[in-house]
Amino acid sequence: MKILHEFREFAMRGNVIDLAVGIVIGTAFGNITNSLVKDIIMPPIGVVLGKVDFSKLKWTMIESSEGMDAVTLNYGLFIQTLVNFIIVAWAMFIIIKVMNKLKRKQNETPATPSAPPRQEALLEEIRDLLKK
């Protein structure tokens, strides 16, 4: 029972829940960027380059024969994955840049001056009394 209690405490910590939410959102973001690259970005690039379907670009190293599939180097899929990575990296760069900018603004706000230590307050009172 003790181990179940410890696991429950571990699983309910804020960091674990935040991590789980981040993974779910990251997976969804990955699916969106995959679709963006595959369905929206690569077709126009293929048309501009002479009606090329990047997903079918490959170099056949060994032709298929009876009972054996062809051995191919699928460089078109690699190009799509590379474009996908660049989009995800750019999006993450922008997100981090905005977060850093917001953090800098937050750090630049002047902090309200705290009350001076008790010793200084007493010394100021003594100084003011001596002036009178």
LINRAHU-V364640 format. One record per residue. N is the residue number from 1. RES is the residue in three letters. PHI is phi as a letter, one per 30 degrees, with the letter a starting at -180 (none if undefined). PSI is psi in degrees with one decimal (* if undefined). OMEGA is omega in whole degrees, 0 to 359 (999 if undefined). Layout:
# LINRAHU-V364640
n-><N N>
res-><RES RES>
phi-><PHI PHI>
psi-><PSI PSI>
omega-><OMEGA OMEGA>
This chain:
# LINRAHU-V364640
n-><1 2 3 4 5 6 7 8 9 10 11 12 13 14 15 16 17 18 19 20 21 22 23 24 25 26 27 28 29 30 31 32 33 34 35 36 37 38 39 40 41 42 43 44 45 46 47 48 49 50 51 52 53 54 55 56 57 58 59 60 61 62 63 64 65 66 67 68 69 70 71 72 73 74 75 76 77 78 79 80 81 82 83 84 85 86 87 88 89 90 91 92 93 94 95 96 97 98 99 100 101 102 103 104 105 106 107 108 109 110 111 112 113 114 115 116 117 118 119 120 121 122 123 124 125 126 127 128 129 130 131 132>
res-><MET LYS ILE LEU HIS GLU PHE ARG GLU PHE ALA MET ARG GLY ASN VAL ILE ASP LEU ALA VAL GLY ILE VAL ILE GLY THR ALA PHE GLY ASN ILE THR ASN SER LEU VAL LYS ASP ILE ILE MET PRO PRO ILE GLY VAL VAL LEU GLY LYS VAL ASP PHE SER LYS LEU LYS TRP THR MET ILE GLU SER SER GLU GLY MET ASP ALA VAL THR LEU ASN TYR GLY LEU PHE ILE GLN THR LEU VAL ASN PHE ILE ILE VAL ALA TRP ALA MET PHE ILE ILE ILE LYS VAL MET ASN LYS LEU LYS ARG LYS GLN ASN GLU THR PRO ALA THR PRO SER ALA PRO PRO ARG GLN GLU ALA LEU LEU GLU GLU ILE ARG ASP LEU LEU LYS LYS>
phi-><none d d d d d d d d d d c d d d d d d d d d d d d d d d d d d d d d e d e d d c c d d e d d d d d d j h c c d d c d a c d d b d d b e i b d d c b c d d d d d d d d d d e d d d d d d d d d d d d d d d d d d d d d d d d d d d d d d d d e e d d d d d d d d d d d d d d>
psi-><-34.2 -39.8 -35.5 -38.3 -44.2 -41.4 -41.4 -43.9 -42.2 -47.0 -26.9 1.2 150.9 -37.9 -40.2 -42.3 -43.0 -40.5 -43.2 -43.3 -41.9 -39.9 -43.4 -46.6 -39.9 -39.8 -44.0 -40.6 -38.9 -41.6 -39.4 -45.1 -34.4 -45.7 -40.1 -47.0 -50.9 -41.1 -21.1 -43.5 -48.2 -37.0 -47.0 -36.4 -40.6 -39.5 -44.5 -35.6 13.6 43.5 52.9 130.9 107.1 -30.8 -17.7 1.4 122.3 158.9 120.5 116.5 -40.8 125.3 154.4 148.8 -177.7 122.3 2.2 130.9 160.8 147.2 117.1 154.7 105.3 75.7 -21.1 -43.3 -35.1 -40.9 -42.5 -43.0 -37.2 -44.3 -41.0 -46.3 -43.6 -40.3 -45.1 -44.1 -40.9 -43.8 -43.2 -38.7 -45.9 -43.2 -46.6 -39.3 -44.2 -42.6 -42.9 -38.3 -44.2 -38.4 -40.3 -42.6 -40.3 -38.9 -24.2 -20.0 129.4 134.1 145.0 133.0 133.9 163.0 141.3 157.2 156.4 -38.8 -42.9 -39.9 -42.0 -41.5 -37.0 -41.0 -44.2 -43.9 -45.0 -38.2 -38.5 -32.9 -36.2 *>
omega-><182 181 177 178 178 179 179 177 179 184 183 175 181 184 181 180 178 179 179 178 179 180 180 180 178 178 178 179 177 178 179 181 175 179 179 181 187 190 186 185 186 179 177 177 177 179 180 182 176 177 180 172 186 182 181 178 179 177 182 181 178 179 179 177 182 176 181 178 177 176 184 174 188 183 176 177 177 178 177 179 178 177 177 179 181 179 179 180 179 179 178 177 180 180 180 179 179 179 179 179 178 179 178 178 181 180 181 180 183 179 178 182 179 179 180 177 184 180 180 179 179 179 177 178 179 179 181 178 180 178 182 999>
